Amino acid sequence: MLIYRVVLKKIFGPVLDLIYPKNCLICHNFPAEINTDNPVCFACWDKIERNLPPFCTKCGRHTEEPESLCRACQKRELGFTRAFSVVNYTGAMRHLLHLFKYKNKTSLAKPFAALMADFFERYNLSRFKFDNFLSVPLHPTRLREREYNQSELLCEEMEKLLGIKNLTKNLKRIKHTAFQSSLNEDMRLNNTKGAFELKNPQDVFKKNILLIDDLLTTGATCSEAANIFKKSGANEIYVLTLATTP
């Protein structure tokens, strides 16, 4: 069903855009700059709050002291080497990410990935010499309900922009977990235990992996995925998310 919708959109999309001009997903006005690459007007896009340095050397959130751990990371263990997040999960981004994840606004994948690629280059993340991208997978049951994985869409666009090989299909979610947003930090850690497996562990052996996801909160999901990589002999596991809770 999703494939048919994509094909129809490619065929009739330009014609429909002429008949029914696109409005901004935030302010709902019809500015001239709205196009297929970004369904948000410039004014609203500028309202997205960037995550600025200095960054926590573990979770990547803004801290007051450079090259230091935030208070939360001083008290917890996370499986990945280090995480980075591009913007804060506030205001316009909170609304847009909800549309992207739950309301089929997949056209946001391109501008979101462009934000992530800009962050990647601005802060020279290539110095970590990543061998592969992987996105955080959905359980098959949830994928059938949603019809797409927003993190996989981001990963596919990032591969186009940065040229790093995408091994997303190698990571599989085998446990149908509760929504993390409904749980506290301790429950989130337990909720993700045993949630993932690698189809071909040899593909990540001695590799530096960059795990792509849409949102970092406690880091529990990415931490559990990172533990699977480490058990399979991966070298370093980093995380890049579009947004982070402040």
C-alpha positions in Angstrom: 0.0 0.0 0.0 2.8 2.4 0.9 4.6 1.7 -2.4 1.5 2.6 -4.4 1.1 5.9 -2.5 4.8 6.7 -3.2 4.4 6.0 -6.9 1.2 8.0 -7.2 2.8 10.9 -5.4 5.7 10.9 -7.8 3.4 10.9 -10.8 0.7 13.4 -9.7 2.6 15.4 -7.1 3.8 18.2 -9.3 0.3 18.7 -10.8 -1.3 18.7 -7.4 1.2 21.3 -6.1 0.0 23.7 -8.8 -3.6 23.2 -8.0 -3.2 23.0 -4.3 -0.2 25.0 -3.2 1.6 23.6 -0.1 1.3 25.3 3.2 3.9 25.4 5.9 3.5 22.6 8.4 4.0 25.0 11.3 2.3 28.4 10.5 0.0 26.9 7.7 0.7 29.9 5.5 1.5 29.6 1.8 5.0 31.2 1.4 6.6 31.2 -2.0 9.7 29.2 -0.8 7.7 26.0 0.2 8.9 23.2 -2.0 9.3 19.4 -2.0 12.6 19.6 -0.3 11.3 21.3 2.8 7.6 21.7 3.7 8.4 24.3 6.4 8.8 28.0 5.6 12.1 29.8 6.3 10.7 31.8 9.2 9.4 28.7 11.0 12.5 26.7 10.2 14.7 29.4 11.9 12.7 28.8 15.1 14.1 25.4 15.5 16.5 25.5 18.6 20.0 24.2 17.8 21.9 22.1 20.3 25.0 24.2 20.8 28.4 23.4 22.3 29.9 22.7 24.7 28.5 19.2 24.6 28.5 16.5 27.2 31.2 14.0 26.2 28.7 11.1 26.6 25.1 12.0 25.7 25.9 15.1 23.6 23.6 17.5 25.4 24.7 21.1 26.0 26.7 21.6 29.1 28.3 24.6 30.8 31.8 23.2 30.9 33.7 22.0 27.8 34.8 18.4 27.6 32.8 17.3 30.6 30.0 14.9 31.5 26.5 16.3 32.3 25.1 15.5 35.7 22.9 12.7 34.3 25.8 11.0 32.6 27.9 11.2 35.8 25.4 8.8 37.4 24.7 6.3 34.6 26.4 3.9 32.3 25.6 3.9 28.6 26.8 1.4 26.0 27.8 3.7 23.3 31.1 5.7 23.1 29.5 9.1 22.6 26.3 10.6 21.2 25.6 13.8 19.3 22.3 15.6 18.8 21.6 18.4 16.3 18.7 20.3 17.8 16.6 20.5 21.0 13.3 18.8 21.3 11.3 22.0 21.9 8.8 24.2 20.2 8.8 23.8 16.4 10.9 20.6 16.5 8.6 18.9 18.9 5.7 19.5 16.6 7.6 18.6 13.4 9.0 15.4 14.8 5.5 14.3 15.9 4.3 14.8 12.3 7.3 13.0 11.0 6.9 9.9 13.2 3.2 9.5 13.5 1.4 11.5 10.8 3.2 10.3 7.6 5.0 13.6 6.9 7.9 11.7 5.4 8.9 14.7 3.2 10.6 16.0 6.4 13.3 13.3 6.0 15.3 15.3 3.5 15.5 18.6 5.4 16.0 16.8 8.7 18.9 14.8 7.2 20.3 18.0 5.8 20.4 19.4 9.3 22.2 16.3 10.5 24.7 16.4 7.7 25.4 20.1 8.3 26.0 19.3 12.0 28.3 16.4 11.0 30.5 18.6 8.9 30.3 21.7 11.2 31.7 19.7 14.2 34.0 17.5 12.1 32.5 14.2 13.1 34.4 12.6 10.2 37.4 12.5 12.6 35.9 9.4 14.2 36.3 7.6 10.9 32.9 5.9 10.7 32.7 2.7 8.6 29.0 2.3 8.5 25.6 3.9 9.4 22.8 1.9 11.0 19.4 3.2 12.0 17.5 2.1 15.1 14.9 -0.4 13.8 11.2 -0.8 14.7 9.7 -4.0 15.7 7.8 -5.6 12.7 4.5 -5.2 14.5 5.1 -1.4 14.9 6.4 -1.1 11.4 3.2 -2.6 10.0 1.2 -0.1 12.0 3.2 2.9 10.9 4.2 1.7 7.5 7.7 3.3 7.7 10.6 3.7 10.1 11.4 7.4 10.5 15.0 6.6 11.6 15.6 4.5 8.5 14.4 7.3 6.3 17.0 9.6 8.0 19.7 7.1 7.6 19.0 6.6 3.8 19.1 10.4 3.3 22.3 10.7 5.3 23.9 8.0 3.2 23.2 10.0 0.1 24.6 13.2 1.6 27.7 11.8 3.3 28.5 8.6 1.3 28.9 6.4 4.3 27.6 2.8 3.7 24.2 2.1 5.3 23.9 -1.3 7.0 20.5 -0.6 8.5 19.0 -4.0 7.5 21.6 -5.8 9.6 20.1 -4.6 12.9 16.8 -6.2 13.9 14.4 -5.5 16.7 13.2 -8.8 18.1 11.3 -7.6 21.2 8.1 -5.7 21.0 8.7 -3.1 23.7 6.4 -0.6 25.2 6.7 3.0 24.1 9.7 4.6 25.8 7.9 7.9 26.3 5.5 6.3 28.7 8.3 5.0 31.1 10.7 6.5 33.6 14.5 6.2 33.1 14.9 2.9 35.0 11.9 1.3 33.3 13.3 2.4 29.9 16.6 0.6 30.5 14.7 -2.6 31.4 12.3 -2.2 28.5 15.0 -2.3 25.9 17.0 -5.3 27.4 17.3 -8.0 24.7 15.4 -5.9 22.2 18.0 -6.2 19.3 20.0 -8.7 17.4 22.4 -8.5 14.4 21.7 -10.6 11.3 25.3 -10.6 10.2 27.6 -9.9 13.2 30.7 -10.2 11.1 29.7 -7.1 9.1 30.4 -4.9 12.2 33.5 -6.6 13.4 36.3 -4.1 14.2 34.1 -1.4 12.6 33.3 2.1 13.9 29.6 2.4 13.8 27.4 5.5 13.7 23.9 4.7 14.9 21.2 7.1 13.5 17.9 7.8 15.4 15.4 10.6 15.6 15.4 11.4 19.3 17.6 10.9 22.3 16.0 11.0 25.7 17.7 8.7 28.3 19.8 7.0 25.7 18.5 3.6 26.8 17.5 2.4 23.3 20.8 3.4 21.6 22.7 2.0 24.6 21.2 -1.4 24.2 21.8 -1.5 20.5 25.4 -0.4 21.1 25.8 -3.4 23.5 24.9 -5.7 20.7 27.5 -4.2 18.4 30.2 -4.5 21.1 29.3 -8.2 21.7 29.9 -8.7 18.0 33.3 -7.2 18.1 32.6 -3.7 16.8 35.3 -1.1 17.6 33.5 2.1 18.6 29.8 2.9 18.6 28.7 6.5 18.2 25.1 7.9 18.0 23.8 10.8 16.0 20.2 11.9 16.6 18.2 14.7 15.1 16.9 15.9 18.4 17.5 15.6 22.1 15.5 16.4 25.1 17.1 19.4 26.8 
